[in-house]
Amino acid sequence: NKNWNFGFGQTKLPGNRQRINSSGALQFTDRSINNASFNIDRDFGFQIHNVNEFEDKFSYNFRGAITTGEGRNDTKNSDTGLAYTGKVEVFPLGAFAKNGSFFEGDLVREPKPKLMISGAYSYNNKAAKSQGQLGNKLFEKRDMSSLLLDAMFKYNGWAFMSSYMNRVSDNPITVNPDDNTDISFVYVGNGTDYQLSYLFPNNLELLGRFSNQSVHKNIETLVPDRNQYSFGITKYIWEHAFKMQAEVTFDDLEYNNGLTKNNWYIRFQIEMGI
């Protein structure tokens, strides 16, 4: 499979793997805390994709985008700043079967080990929101850059994913000119995810995920660092389109003043897609 694709409109940017994957292709009931804080989501503009995927030999893809930088359905924050995104995906052992890099879990039980390593960089000039394409409105526009690294491995029912996400911006805190106690800030910092699963022959899957998030020192008095631990079980009835998912999650928040806060979540859902 070797081709060029060109696109224009509003769609997902070529960012981190978990955000590119459809919500229906997830193993857990939700994406990670780092995906929520650091992903570059959807935007409006031009995209170009050079795909070179072969299941039996070294493969690679190049993806790029020039977009507005203001996110989905935005009509109020027009400016001269744009967002520039580039991504490289490498498959040293050949591409995954049935586009397996676009869904979590080894549902095809890859007969040979398959690995994907990818890196994306995005620069958003004069962003008006705290997370670039997402988040709260800033009182002043800020330049920000994001680094998004991913790895995925699958073999014989085993699946492992790991991600690193980072956002950088100079002077991330903005102040309301009419009220200096009212602030809005760019969510700067970094986070790492690790996700491991095994699919039994009866299509019952056990999985775990650990996420660590560290905010930048410039906003550490405003946002806590976080560690999150999730354990789940999924029963696939018909691929990712029809499945039952259950999980338990422990959330550990560490504030700059030394205080800690813990949360527990128990979730269950039935996915019925098309």
Buried (B, 14 or more C-beta within 10 A) or exposed (E): EEEEEEEEEBBBBBBBBBBBBEEBBBBBBBBBBBBBBBBBBBBBBEBBBEBBBEBEEEBBBBBBBBBBBBBEEBEEBEEEBBBBBBBBBEBEBBBBBEEBBEBBBBBBEBEEEBBBBBBBBBBBBBBBBBBBBBBBEBBEBBBBBBBBBBBBBBBEBBBBBBBBBBBBBEEBBBBEEEEEEEBBBBBBBBBBBBBBBBBEEEBEBEBBBBBBBBBBEBBBEBBBBBBBEBBBBBBBEEBBEBBBBBBEBEBBBBBBEEEEEEEEEEBEEEBEEE
